[in-house]
Amino acid sequence: METSPAERAGLDAAVARRALSVFFLSGLLMAFLGAILPAWGYHIRGEFVTVGHYFLSLNIGLLASMKACQQWVARKGISFVLVLGSGLAGGSFLWLALASPPAHWGWRMAGLALVGFSTGLLNGSAFHAISSIYRHDRASTVNLAGAFHGLGCLVMTLLVAGTFYVYTVPSILFLVALIPGFYAGYCARFSFPIAPAQPELKWQQALEDLKTPVGALFGILLFFQFGNEWSVAGWLPLFLIQRMGVSPASSLTFLALYWLALLVGRTAAQALLPHLRHSRLLLASVMAALLGCLILMFTDNRFGAGAGILLLGGGFAAIYPLVVEKIGDRFPYYHPGFFNGIFSFAITGGLMAPWTLGYIVPALGIRAVMGLPLAGTFVVFVLVILLSVEARLTGGDVGRRPSS
């Protein structure tokens, strides 16, 4: 089949690199809240319900951006939305610099909602820009996007950790605001080809997906996996400070180790994908994550914490890209950058897990920070087995190796 001009332009290496680099900025934004909580003093205050509300605000902003992103990309183009998202991100950091403690926490909630909104604009427009290469190789494209995203998360964490005892919190946030400001200028210099429009699925289609056993299994798996990853990313520093008494800067170093494990794991998964059965790699990843959660839940020393974090991050690294590939094989309309079908509901619902920890931790103690992803990873393990059984019974391709 002949490739359309838009697809040929989308496959251009320079266009792909520019679009994928946007995920670096998205990673900076998404990792910000987990990294800044110790700097805001919540390891001392112990106001865990307020921390949960911060994650709720971030998620509300993400949800609010989805429809707006699709409409603005269609009307104004990808470059416009990227510049707008970058500019709003810079403005949100300036807002939060002025709203840092002792200002009322409600002002910070508003700023975090703006962070979530700008992140959604960046993610959605970037996925529009890479639609062509995504259709050619789902797992590899998601892995590359995840690697840029993970690098952004790592840089944000190291930036806050390295300046923790050097600058005030407002000074750190003013410094961080320069990064999306640079991206706004960078994206304004280029134009991106518009990919063929993605069909907007109706609520009826989402309900039909949910009624099918395989659709429900995939949706629930994504729900729990997203909840697992972002529960750890958001609460790990507070967990380590409260559980082991490490310093705030050290807790951020451990968080950076988590992001590094995710980044290296996604790179390794990219190399292993052509050589291993995907079902085996998926099962091995889930088992590593389970072991990492157990170690972190019961260890009382830094070595155990480091080992658990490496297993946990490395285990989480390959799960989402592999699941996305399997969803794309069974549900060809699925696209990770668009609000479509039951899978998008699962993804946004999974981001609510860090919010629920704000209520669980005061009731059950700080160990619940690892208890929730432990339970969630066990659910993912069961679902992976069920999907493998379903694929064998129906002749599906869940366990296939990629074709050359």
N, C-alpha and C positions, 0 to 999 in steps of 0.2 A: 504494500500500500504506500502510495506517495505521501511524503511528509509535507504538511502545509507550510507556507512561508513563515507563519507565526511560530510553528514548532521548530523550524530550522533556526530561527533567530533565538528561540529559547534555549536551544542546545548549544549555542555559542559559548565557548569557555569563559570569555570575559563577562558575559551576562550572568552566567551561573555563579561565578566567583563573587560578583557584586551582590547578587541576591542572597547567597549563602552567608556572606559576611554580616548581613543584617541580624542573623541569629546570634552573633556575638553580642550585639547590643541587647537583644532580647534576654540573653542569659544574665547580663549585668542587672537588668531590671528585676528578673524573677528571683535572683539570689540575694537581692538587696535586703529584704525584710529579715531573713534568717541571720544575715551578717550584722545588721544594725541593732538588733534587740539587746545584746550585751552593752553596746555603746549607749543605748537609751536607759540602761540601768535596770532592766527587767529581771536580771539574775538576782538583784537585791530586793526589788519591790515584791516580786512573787505575784504580780497581778496577772495571773494566767488567763483569766477570762478576757481581760483587755487584749492580751496577745492574740487570743482566738479571734476577737473582733477585727483585729488588724488583717488577719488572713481572709476573713469574710469580706472586708472592704476590697482587698486586692482581687478576689474572685468576682465580686459584683462588677468591678471595672472591666475585667476580662469579658464577662458575659455581655455587658452593655456595648462593647466594641464590635461584636461579631457582625451584627446586621449593618451597622454603620460602615464597617470596613468594606463589605461587599458592594454597598451602594456607592461609596466614594471611589472605589477602584473602577467601577463601571463608568462613572460619570467624569471623574477627574484624572484617572490614570494611576498607575502604581507609584511613580515618582512622587506625585503629590501626597499620597497617603504615607509614604515613607518619610518625607520631610515633615509632614504634620505630626506623625507619631514620634519622631525624634525630638521635634521642638517641644511637644507636650511632655515628653520624658524629662528633658532638661528643666522645664518649668516646674514639674512635680518635685524634683530634687531641691530646687530653690525654695519651694513652698515648705517642704519638710525641714529644710535648714532653719527656717524661721519658726516652725512649729515644734521644734525639738523640746524635750523637757527643760524647764517646768511648765511649758504651755499645756493646755488641756488636751487630753488624748483624742478628743473628737476632731481637732484640727489635723492630727496625724492620720486619722481614718480617712478624711477627705483627700489628703495628699496621696495616700496609698491607693485609693480608688482611681485617682488620676494615673498613677503608675500602672495599675492593671489595664486601664483603658488604652494607654499608649502602647503597652506590650501587646495587646490584642491587635491593634492596628499594624504594628510591625510584623507580627507573626503572620497575620492574614495576607498582607500585601506581599511578603516574602514568599509565602507558599504559592500565591498566584504567579509570581515571577519564575518559580522553578517547576511549574506544572508539567512542562514538556519532559524534563529529565526525570521527574517523578514517575510519569507513566512508563518510561523506558526501564527503570530499575528502582522499584519502590524501596527495598531494604537499604540499598547503597545510598540513595538520596536522603532517606531519613537518618541514616547513620552519619552522613556528612553534616547535615543540619544539626544533629545532636552533638557532634563534635564541636562545631562552632559555638553552639549554645552552652555546652559544658565548659569551653574555654572562657566564655564570658562570665559564667558563674564562678569559676576559679579565680579570675582576675578581680572580680568584685570582692570576694572573700579575702584575698591576699591584700588588696588595697586597704580595706578596713582594718585588718589585723596589723599591717605594717605601720599604720598611722594612729593606732589606738591610743598609745601613750604620748604621741607627738603633737597632734592637733586636737582642737575641740571638735565636737560633733558637727556643729554648723560649718566649720572649715572643711571637714571631710566631705560634707554634702555639696558645698560649693565646688570643690574639686571634682567630685563625681559628675556634677551637672555639665562640666565642660565636655565630657565624652559624647553624650547624645547631641550636644551642640555641634561638635565636629561632624557627626554623622549626618546631621541635617544639611550642612554645607556640602558634604561628600555626595549624598544622594541627589541633591539639586543639580549636580553637574551631568547626570546621566538620565537617559530614558530607558524604559523597560518595555519589551513587547507584551501586548495583552494576550494572554492565553485564551483559547476558546472558552466561552462561558460555561461554567459548571451548572448543571441543572439543580435548581433549588428543590429539595425534597419536601414533600408535604408531611404534616403530622400523621396522616394515614399511613404513609410509607414507613415512618419511624415505628408506629405501632405494629405494622406487619413484620418488621424486623424483629421486634421484641417477641412476637408470637412464635417465631421459628426457634427451635432449640439451639441451633448453632449461632444464630444472631444474639440470643439471650446470653449464651456462654461467652461470646466475644465481648459483648457489652459489659458484663459483670467483671470479666477479667481486666479490661481497661480501667474500669471504675476503681478496683482495688489496687492495681499497679500504680496508677497515678497518685492515689492516696498514700501508698507506701513511700514512693520516692519523695514527695513533697512534705510528708510528715517528718521524715528524717532531715531533709534540707532545711526546714524551718525551725525545728526544735532541738537539733543536735547540740548546739552550743549551750543552751540552757540546761539540757540533760547532763552534759559532762560537768558543768560548773556545780550543779546541785548534787549530782551523784558521786563525783570523785573529787570535788574541790579544786579543780584546775583553775587557773587564772582565765579571765575573759579572752585575753590575747591567745593563750594556748588553746582554748576551746575553738577559736576561729581557725587556728592552724589545723586542728583536727577536721573541721568542716572543709577546709581547703583540700585535705587529704581525701575526703569523701568525693569531692568534685573531680579530683585528679584520678581517682579510681574509676569513676564513671567515664571520664574522657579517655583514659588508656583502654578501658574495657570496650568502649565503642570502636576504637581504632583496631583493637585486636579482633573484635567480632567481624569487622569489615574484611580483615585478612582471612578469617576462618570460614566465612560464609560459603565460598565456592568449594570447600573441601569437606565439610561436615554436613550430616543430615541435620536439618534445622530443628526437628523435634528433639534430637539429642542435645543440641546446644541449648535449646530453650529449657529443657529439664535440668541440665547441669547448672544453668544460670539461676534457676529458682532454688535449687538445693544450696548453692553458695550463699544466696541471700538469706535463706532460712538459718544457716549456720552463723552468719554474721550477726543477725538479730539476736540469736541466743547468747553469743559471746558478749555482745554489748549489754545485754540485759543483766548479766550476772557478774561481769568482770569488775574488779575494784582497783585496777592499775592501768597505767598508760600503755604498756605493751599489749595487754588484752584489748584495750580500746582501739589501738591502731590496727591490730589484726582483724577485729570485727568490722571496722570501717572499710578496710580493703576488700574483705569478702562481700560485704553488703553492697558497696559501690560497684565492684566488679560483677556481682551477680545481677544487679539491676540493669547494668549497661546494655545488655543485648535483648532484654525482654521486650521492650516497646517496639524497636524496629522489626523484630521477627513477627510480633503480633500484627503490626500494621501490614506487613507483607501478606500474611495469611488472610487478613480481612480483605485486602485488595483482590486476592485470588478468588474468594468466595462471593464478595460483594463489590463488583467492579466500579460502582459509582462512588465508593468511599474515597474521600480525599481528606488528609489530616488538617488542611488549612481552612476548611469550610464547615459551616454549621449544618451538618446533614446527617439524618438518620439517628438511630439509637446510639451509635458509637460516640457522637459528639455530646449527647446527654451524659454518657458514661464518663467521658473525659472531664467535663466541667463539674460533674458530681464528685469525681474523685478528688478534685482540688478542694473540696469541702472538708477533707479529713483533718488538715492542720487546724481548722476552726473548731472541730469537735474536740480536739485535744485540749483546748482551752477550758472545757468543762470537765473532761475526764481526769486531767492531772490533779486538780484540787480534790477530787473525790477519791482517787485511787493511788496518788503519789506519782513521783517523777518517773518511776519505772514504766508507767503507762506509755511514755514517749516511744519506748521500744516494743512494748507489748502490743500496741496497735498495728505497726507494720509487721510484727511477727505473725499475728493472726491473719493480716491481710495477705502476707506472702504464702502462708499455708493454704489460704483459699485459692490463690493463683496456682499453686502446685496442684491442687485437686482439679482445677479447671483445665490446666494443661493436659492432664491425664485424660479427662473426659473428652477434650477436643481431639486428642490422638486416637482414642477409641472410636469416636464418631467418624473421623477421617478414614479409618480402616474399614469400618462397616459400610460406608457410603462410597468408598473409592476416591475420597478427596486427596488433596496434595499437601496436607499439613506437614508431612514429614519429608517432603521432597528436597532434593538438592536443586539449586538454581540452574536453569538451562543456560548454555553458553550462547 
